[in-house]
Amino acid sequence: MDYRKLTEDEILQLKSQSCQADDWGKVTVAEAFTTEYVHYTRFSGEVRLGIFVSEFTLPGGIRKHSGLRQVTLHNVSVGDNCCIENVHNYIANYEIGHDTFIENVDIILVDGLSKFGNGVEVSVLNETGGREVLINDKLSAHQAYIMALYRHRPELIARMKEITDYYSNKHASDVGSIGHHVTIQNAGSIKNVRIGDYCHICGTSRLCNGSINSNEVAPVHIGHGVICDDFILSSGSHVDDGAMLSRCFVGQACKLGHNYSASDSLFFSNCQGENGEACAIFAGPFTVTHHKSTLLIAGMFSFMNAGSGSNQSNHMYKLGPIHQGTLERGAKTTSDSYILWPSRVGAFSLVMGRHVTHSDTSNLPFSYLIEQNNTTYLVPGVNLRSVGTIRDAQKWPKRDGRKDPNRLDYINYNLLSPYTVQKMFKGREVLNNLRYASGELSDIYSFHSAKIRNSALVKGLKFYEIAINKFLGNSVIKRLEGTHFKNDDEIRARLRPDTSIGSGEWVDVSGLIAPKSEIESLIEGIESGSINRLKTMNAEFERMHLNYYTYEWTWAYEKLEEFYGIHPDRMTAKDIIRIVEKWKESVIGLDRMVYEDAKKEFSLASMTGFGADGSRIEKEQDFEQVRGDFESNPFVTAVLEHIEAKTALGNELIERMQAICND
């Protein structure tokens, strides 16, 4: 935009409207500028002004014309059609976009050179340091995971710090920016903060040294009483109602409010925090905590739901708070649960009670950890039949609130994946070894400071077998669907993987499920310097995510021989029929268990508290009005439809295979 100097008449008019300037020669304006809407304004340093021709309509219907009133501007550029009034101190060193509304604010300034939160060290997982993550605008959960946990590769960590420092220094400036269509009302101090387009800041107490990466499709809202120091808020995030954040990264579509307080913590996509407290946590995607008495400390979580009063302890009053723990994806804690770190809880497990021993159940996913008389009892695999587990897996994709097309985190929602199924293979081995070592008739087996009852061990083996059958059968059916084969050779040719990538161990890199070999090659690329930008790193994570199903088949193909005892190169149509029959049996069996588990929610015991003053019939009628009846419950009908659909899918493949057997 072209700017011109003020005319003598304009200067006289502004002076008559109680405006002042240290040097009127340093105030430049847009060509069509008029003085009509500039009153009680003081100009200092270099100031550029746009035009003021439009109006803002505020809640309640009041209209305010764009312009400047009761404000001091020092080295500020103001875009077209902004309304800035009642700034108690001043605005200094900012470029303000067009159509922005700023009213009743204490102070907005940039003081010296600022990186706006980029490069801030967050002492995640270990309060005393050693696992610092350098936050930045483009930080993904996967980058942070590698930076926090791969400390055994000092060259990698040094390179990742270099990459972040390069980005932070590139974006450092002594001038801040407030984007287009921003609203800032009734706020306190805003210092060294970069504010993106369409951001809404209302009643906020203090913002210091941060970036608010708001945009038109995913605006950021910061509400009453909020205090943020050394922070980055990603697009679509919502921080409100007295939340207090210090040295925190808040990911896309996160919601923090109701006096939630957090320090040295990372929250990635779709996390929610209310009422409670977080200290040095790594909250992977969909970490949710709602309760006032809940403390999450020095832990790594994802797809996690913390019950009220959940607590962890990370120090033993010796060397300070140095211990950390992990709840793998999908783990839950019940009310008043307690875990003494260090501990590791397997994926999709439920923690109930107070656990004061250091257990590691990572190779026994889908388990219950139950405390009885200060002893941890482990019930392996039982969560596979839980209606809650299935419902969770269905709700997460639906609750992804990210609107921004540029997504930072690549999230895999699959309940059964090479990551969880490899753990089940290891879990079967663990349980069989325990049975072999202690004898089949033992009442109790000991495992990593936990006890497993005989009946639980036997059922655990059965649950894992059902789930492995389901996963491998799914993979085979998917691979062979939609193709008519003439003979066994054509089947074998189709079964062969498209790539060698995917064999061996898989990892869950905070939401991204990928072969460990691919993560290794990314790390080697960073160490060698061939991957030297945040953008390139994120592109690699995206590639792994997009190729998940190709890599998954490579892994499943290798497991067919281990589980079914047939090498895929010698597999026949009869073998496929046998696998699909087992798959049908497993899928339907598991669905039946889930169905029965759901039925408990509609039992007479669940109706306690319904039909306040009436008979049993009124109780049932009241329950039905509130909760609906069992058969028409959406989840129940979905389970029944799933049984039908999967049966038909299996039968269709069996028919195709039988045609080959009959030839």
N, C-alpha and C positions, 0 to 999 in steps of 0.2 A: 504493500500500500504506500502511496506517496503522501508525505506529510509536508506541511508548510508552517512557516512561523505565524504567530498571531499578529493581527493588524493592530494599529494604535487604538482604533475604536473598540476592538474586542477586548483589549487590555483594560481600557477605561471602563467598559461595561462590567467586566469581571470584578474589577476593584469596587465598583458600585454595588456588587452583589456579595461584598465582604470576602472576596478572594484575595490571596497574597501569593507572592512568589519570591524566592531568593534571587532568581534571575529569570525574568520573563522571556529572555532570548533562548532559554533552554527548554521552553514549553513549545512543542510542535503539535499540530492538529491535522486531522483528515481534511481534505479539500472542502467537503460540504459541512464542516463543523459550524455549529452556532452556539452562542453563549447562554441561551435561554435557560438551560437546565443545570447550570453549574453555580452553586451557592456555597458560601462558608467553606471554601476549599483552599488548602495551602499546598503550594507546589515547591518541591525541593529537588535539586539535581536534574537529571534528564527525564522529562515526562512527555509521553506521547498519548494523545487522546483521539478516540474515534468519534463517530457521530452518535447523537442521542435522539432517536426519532420514534422509538416504539415504547409500548407500555407492558408492565407485568401485571397479571391478575393473580392476587394472592388468595389463599384459603379464606373463605368468608365473603369473597366477592370484592374486596377492596382493590383499587387499581393504583399502581404507582408508575409514574413516568420514569424512563431511564434517565440517568444523569448523575451528578456528583453533589453530595450535600454533607456537610459536617465531617470532612475527611482530610487527612494530611497524606500526600503522596510523595515518596522519595524514590527517584529512579524507577518509575513504574510506567509500563505501557498498558493502556486500557483499550480493549477492543470495542467494536461498535455495539451500541444498544445495551450497555451495562448500567446497572443501578447500584451505586455504592454510596451508602450513607451511614452516619453515626458510627464511625470507627473511632473508638475512644482515644487510642494513642495514634498509630499511623500504619500505613502499608509501605514497606521498603523492599526494593530490589525484586520486583515481580513483573512478569508478563501475564496479563490477564486476557483471556479469550473473549469472544463476543457473546452477547446475551447472558451474561453472568450477573447474579444478584448477590450482593454482599451487604448485610445490614446488622448493625448492633454487635460489633465485634471489638474485642479488646485491642489486639495487635496481630499483624501478619507481616513477617519479615524473614529475609534470608540474611544471616550474619556470617560473612566470610565465605570461603569455599565449602560447599556441601556436596556430599554424595547421596543425599536424600534416602538414607537407610541402606543403600547398597554397600555391601562389604562389612556390615555389622556382624560381629562374631556372636553366635548363639551357643552357649555351653549346654548343648542338648545331651540327655541321657546321663551325663556325669556332671553334677553341679560344680565339682572342683576342677573341671576342665579336662582336656584330652580328646574330646570328641566334637570340637567346635565345628559348626557349619556356618559358612559365610553366606548370608542371605542376599538375594538379588531379585530384580523384577521378573526374571525368567526361571526362577528356581522351581524345579519339579521335585516331587516326592522321591523319584528314582535317583536324581543327582544327589539329593541330601542323604539318602540311604547309603550311597557309596562313600560320600565324604565322611559320614559319621562312623561307619562300621568297618571300612577297609583301612584301618590305621596300621595294619601290618605291612602296608605298601607305602612307605614314606614318600617315594618318588611320585606316586599317583596323587597323594594329598597335596604335595608341593605344586604339582602341575595344575590341579583343580583350583588351588588358591590363586595361582597366577592368572588363570582364565577369568576368575571372578574379579580379581583386582583390575585386570585390563578393562573389563566391562564397567566396573565402578568408577574408575578414573576417567573413562570415556564420557560418562554421564555426569561427572562432577561439574559444578558451576557455582558462580556467586550470584546467579539470578535464578529465582524459582519460577515455576509456571502454575497458573490456575487456568484450567481448560475452558472450553465453550460450554454454555448452558449449565454452569455450576451454581449451586445455591449454598451460601454460607450465612447462617442466621444465629444470633444470640450465642456466639461462641467466645471462648476465652482466648488464650494465646495459641497462635499457629506459627511455629518457627522452623525454618529449614524443611519445609514440606512441599513436595511436588504433588499437585492435585489434578487428576485426569478429568476428561469431559463428563458432563452429566452427573458429577458427584453431588451428593446432598449431605451437608454438614449442618446439624441443627442442635443447639444447646450443648455442644461439645466443650469440655473443660480445658483440655490441653492436648495439643499435637506437637511433637518435637522430633525432628530428624527422621523423616519417613517419606515413603512414596505411596500414593493412593491411586492404584492403576484402574481407575474407573473409565468406562467408555459408554457410547450410546446404547449398545445392545445389552451391556451388563453393567449398569451403574452401581456405584458403591454408596451405601448409606452409613453415616456415622452419627449417632444420636446423643441423647442427653447424658451429661455427666461422664462421658467417656474420656479416659486419659490414655494416650499412646505415646511411648518413648522408644526411639530406635526400632522402627517397625517397617514392614511392608504389607499393604493390604491389596490383595489381588482382585481382579474384576468380579463383580457380582457379590462381593462379600458384604456382610451386614453386621456392624458392631454398634451395640445400643445399650441403653439403661445402665449406665455406671460401670461398664466393663473397663478393666484396667489391664493394659498390656505393656510389658517392658521387655525389649529385645525379643520380639516375636515376628514370625512370618505367618500371615493368614492367607490361605489358599482360596481358589475360586469357589464361589457360592457357599462359603462358610458363614455360620451365624454364631456370634458370641454376644451374650447379653445377660440381663438380670444380675448385675454385680459380679459377673465372672471375672476372676483375676488370673493372670498367667504371666510367668516370667521365664525367659530362656527356653521358649517352646516353639515348636513348628506345628502348624495345623494345615493339612493339605485338603484337597477338594471335598466339599460337602460335609465338613466337620461341624458339629454343633456343641457349644459349651454354654451352660447356664448355671448360675447360682454357686457353683463350686470353685475349685482352685486347681491350677496346673503349675507344676514346677519342673523344668528340664524334661519335658516330654516330647516324644516324636509321635505326633498324632497323624497316622496315615489316613488315606481317604475314608470317610464315613465313620470316624471316631465320634461317638455321641456320649455326652454326660450332661444330665439335666438337674442334678440334685444338690441341694445346699451343702450337705455334709460330705460330699464326695471330693476326695483328693486324689489326683493322678500325679505321680511323681517318678521321675527317672525311668520311665518305661517307654517301650515301643509298642504301638497299637495300630490296628487298621480294621475296618468293618466291626468296630467294637462298641458294645453298649455297656456303660458302667452303671450298676445299680446304686441306689441311695446308700450313702455311708461307705462306699467302696474306698479302700485305702491300701497303700503299699508303704513299706518302710525300707529306706535305702541306706541306713547306717546302723552300725552296731556299737556306736559310742566308743569307737577305738580310733580309726584313722579318718573319721568324718564320713560325709555322705558320698561314698565312692561306689556303692553297688547299684547295679541296673538290672532291669528285667525285661522280658518280652512276652507279650500275649500275641500269638500269631493270629493271622486274619480270621475274623469271625468269632473270636473268643468273647465271652460275656461274663460279667460278674454279677452276683445276686446282691440283694441288700445286705449291708454290714459284712461284706466279705473283706478279708485281709490277706495280703500276700507279703511274705518277707523276702525281699530281694537278696541275693540273686536267685531268680527262678525263670523257667521258660515253660509256657503253657502252649500245648499243641493247637493247631488250627481248629476253629469251630467247636471249641470246648467251653464248658460251663464251670465256673468257679463258685463254690458255695461254702460259706463258713470261713474260719480263720486258719490260714496255713502258715505254720512257723518253721517248716522244714524246706530245704532248697530242692524242689523237685524239677525234673526236666522231662516233660511229656511230649516233646516236639515230634517224636516218632509214633505217638499214639493219638492221632487227631480225632475229632468228633467224640471226645470223652467228657465224662463228668468228673470233677474233682470235688469230693465231698469231705468235710471235716467232721469227725466224731471223736470226742474226748481227746482233742489235740493231735489226732492222727489223721493223715490225709489218705482217704480211700479213693482209688481210681477205678472208674467204670468205663472200660475202653469201648469206643465205637457207638455207644448208645444214642448219641445225639444225631446219628444218621436217620433214625426213625422219628425224630421229633418234628412235630408240625411247625414249631417255631423256627427251626433251622431252614426248612423249605420256604417258609413265608419270608424270612429274612432275605434269602437268595433272590426271591422274586421282587422284593420291595426296593432293593438298592438301585437297580437300573432306573426304576420309575421315579426314585427320589433324587436323581442326579439333576441338580438345579442349575448347572452351568449353561449359560446362554452364549457366552463368548465362543466364536468359532475357533479361536486360537487357544486350544486347551493345553494346559501345562502338564497335567497328569494323564497317563494312559492306563485306564483301569480295566482289569479283567474281572468279570463278575462270576465266573464259573465256580460252582461248588465242587465239582469233580474235575480235576485238571492233573497233568503230570506231576505238579507240585504236591497236591494232597494225596494222589494215588500212590506216588513213590513212597510216601510216609506210611501208607497202609501196607505196602509190601514189607517195609522195614518193621512195622508194627506186628504183622503176622509172625515174622521171624523172632521178634522179641518175645511175644507171648508163647510161641512154641518152645523157645529156649528155656523160658521160665518153667514151663510145664515139664520139660525134659530134666532140668536140673533139680527141681524140687519134688518131682513125682506128680502123676495125674490125680492122686487122691488127696493132695494137700488142700487144706481148707483156705489157707491164705498164702499169697505169694508176695514177696517184697521186691519193689522196683523203684530205684532212685528216691529213697525216703518215703515212698508211698506204698500202700498195701492194695493188693487186688484179690478179691474173693474168687474162689474157684468158678462159681456160676457166672460171674462177670467176665472172667477170662474166656470161658467157652463161648459165651454169647458174643464177646468182642471179636473172636476169630470168625464167627459166622457173619457178623455185620460187615467186617472188612472184605470177606469173600464175596458177599452180595454186591458191595459197592464196586469192587474191582471188576466183577462180571458185568455190571451195569456200564462202567466206563469203557472197557475194552469192546463190549458189544456195540455200544453207541458209535465208537470209532469205526468199527468194521462196517456197520450198516451205512454210516455216512459215506464211507469210502466207496461202497459198492452200489449206492443208490442211483437210480435213473439209467442204469446200463444193462443191456441184455447180453449175456455171455453165451458163447457156443460150447465152450469146453473149459476144463480146469486150467489149462495154460493161460487162457484169457483172464481168468480170475486172478491167477498168480501175478500176471503182468500188471493188472490194475492195483493189486495190493502193494506192489513195490513203491517205496517212498519217492517223492519228487526231489528230495534233498537229503544230505547226510546230517544236516543241522537238526538238532533236537534230541540226539541220543545222549545218554548219560544223565547226570543230575540236573534238576530244574530248581530255580529259586523264585521266591516271591519278593520282588524288589519294591516293597511298599505299594502294592496294587497292581504292578506289572508282573505278570507271570511269564518267565522266559527261560530258555536253556542256559545253564551256567556257562557253557562254552561261549555263548554270544556276549554275556556280561564280561567274561574274561577278555575277549577280543576287543571290546570297547575300552576296557581298562588299559590294555596294552597299547591301543591307539592313543589314549590320553598320555600315557607314560612316554611314548615315542615322539609325541608332538604332532602326529598326523591329525589328531582331533584336538583343536586348540581354541574352539569358540563354544559358548553356551548353546548357540543355535544348532551347531553341528551335533553336539551331544544329544540334544532333544530330538533331532532328526533320526538318530540311531535308535533311541527308545521307541519312536513312532514306527520305525521299520520292523523292529521285533514284535511290536503289538499287532501290526497289520498281518504279519506272517505267522501268527500264533497257531492257527489250525493246520498249516502246512508242517510246522515243526512238531506239533502235537502228534500227528500221524506217524512221523518218524519214530517217536518215543513209543507209541502204542504198538507199532509193528514189531519192535524189538521185544516187547513184553509178551507178545502172543505165545512165543515158544516157552518162556519161563512159566507162564501161568497155565497154558493148555497142553504143554508138552508136544506141540507140533511146530516144526519150522515152517514159516509162511511160504517158503519156496516149494514145499511139498504139500501144501494145503489143497484139499479138494472141496467140491461142492458139499459133500457129506460133512466135512469138518465145519464148514460155514454154518450148515443147518444146526449142528450140535452147539456151536457157539451162540447162535441166535436163540435156540431153545433155552439155553442157560440164561441168556440175557432177558428173555421174556419173563422167565420164572423170577429173576432177581428184581426186575423193574416192577412187576405186578406185586411181588412179595413186599417190596419196600413201600410201594404206594398203599398197600393194605395196612401196613404198620402205621403209616402216617395218617391214614383214614381213621384207624382205631384211636390214635393219639388225639386227633381232632375231636372225636366223639366224647372224650372226657370233658371237653369244654362245655358240653351240653348235658352233663349228668346232673342228677338231683343235688349232689353236693355243690356243684357250681351255681345252683339256683339259690343258695343260701343268701338271704338279704333281699331277695326279690319278693314281690307281693306282700308289702309291709304289714298289712293288717288283715290278710285274708287266708283262705284255705289253700290247700295244695294246688287246686285247679287255678285259683287266681295267681298263685306263685308262677305256675307254668305259663299262664297267659301273659303276665307281666314280663317274664323272661323273654317270651317270644316277641313281644312288642319292641323290647329294647335290643335284643341280640339276634332276632330272627330264629327260624327253626333250622335244625341240623341239615336236612336234605337240600334246602334252598340256599344255604350259606355259600357265597361265591367261591371260597377256597375249596370247600368240600366238592362242589360241582366240578371245579377245575381238576381236582384229583381224579374224580370218576372219568372225566373226559380224557385225561392224560392216560389212564389205563386203557381206554378204548382205542385211542390214537396209536399208542405204542404197540398194542396187540396187532392192530391192522398193519402197522409198519413192518413188524417182525414177520407176520404171515405172508406179506407181499414178497419179501426177500426169500423166505423159505420156498414159496411157489416157484420163483425164478431158479433157485438152486435145484429143486426137485426135477425141473424140466431137463437139466443137464444130467442128473443122476439116471433119468429114465431113457436118455438117448443111447 
